[in-house]
Amino acid sequence: MDYNYSKLRVKEGAKVRLKDYPTDENCGVDKKSAKDEIKKNIKELSDFQELFYADDRYSLLIILQAPDAAGKDGVIRHVMSGINPQGCRVHSFKTPNKAELEHDYLWRHYLALPERGMIEIFNRSHYENVLVTKVNPQYILNERIPGYDSVDKQNKDFWENRYKSINHFEKHLYENGTRILKFFLHVSKDEQKKRFLSRLEKPEKNWKFSSADLEAHAQWDEYQKAYEEMLEKTSTDHAPWHIIPADKKYFARVAVGDIILDLFKSLKLRFPTPESPEMLAKARAQLMNE
């Protein structure tokens, strides 16, 4: 799609006010043309994924963060549907379990990182540690960090150090061949309410709704502030955030697919060179003579 996605990218050090970013952008694209674009992207991504795997120099980490019901699962399902499952994994991070809480908060994310040639999608990610824990700081106490045994001790320096740790983590990954794309699906409060009501009114969607969703909806303003600070503090040149308008699901799916394709095209991927023309000719002759 002919769209300037650079305006959705958060520049390193930029101030972010989510009210300045649209949630209902569609760039004049209707559902029909978006469906065609998604279909084209699926084919291109499939071709690039094979080349990406064969090239075996890079890995790709895709991070999706968003309020509940913003469409993360739909983006994964539609954008990545043509990818060979052997070359792509999706990891959804839930509330840390006991074993995970016995380690630092990044430990479980290290375990899920992609190897070279692989694509890993984090459906929610290490950023939960500066989002849900910032809005609900009592959760930090479960980590039993020395010196932070009360909510009152979680001052500005505490959160600044978390942002720095995350940036160092991602810089280390980048320097070792992992390319990182981070997408924040920007949905309006009214659209979230509409989608929640749809889940409640349709029996086949009831399972998608939980009391935690309602609690987070009530904390909308606190989460918006946490998202803004996350985007400001952790969007870097090597691991940029893109704020994707998500009220129209079809536009979000097109945008994410296009941005992933742009990254693949920038890597100058190549198939490995065969051992030698002579070896190939010899192998062919041997097989033909069986």
HELIX and SHEET records of a PDB file:
HELIX    1   1 TYR A    5  LEU A    8  5                                   4    
HELIX    2   2 LEU A   18  ASP A   20  5                                   3    
HELIX    3   3 LYS A   31  ASP A   55  1                                  25    
HELIX    4   4 LYS A   72  VAL A   79  1                                   8    
HELIX    5   5 PRO A   85  GLY A   87  5                                   3    
HELIX    6   6 LYS A   98  LEU A  101  1                                   4    
HELIX    7   7 TRP A  107  TYR A  110  1                                   4    
HELIX    8   8 HIS A  126  VAL A  130  5                                   5    
HELIX    9   9 VAL A  132  VAL A  135  1                                   4    
HELIX   10  10 PRO A  137  GLU A  143  5                                   7    
HELIX   11  11 VAL A  151  LYS A  153  5                                   3    
HELIX   12  12 LYS A  156  GLU A  175  1                                  20    
HELIX   13  13 LYS A  189  GLU A  201  1                                  13    
HELIX   14  14 PRO A  203  LYS A  208  5                                   6    
HELIX   15  15 SER A  211  ALA A  218  1                                   8    
HELIX   16  16 TRP A  220  THR A  234  1                                  15    
HELIX   17  17 LYS A  249  SER A  266  1                                  18    
HELIX   18  18 PRO A  277  MET A  288  1                                  12    
SHEET    1   A 5 CYS A  88  SER A  92  0                                        
SHEET    2   A 5 ILE A 119  ASN A 123  1                                        
SHEET    3   A 5 SER A  59  GLN A  65  1                                        
SHEET    4   A 5 THR A 178  HIS A 186  1                                        
SHEET    5   A 5 TRP A 241  PRO A 245  1                                        
END                                                                             
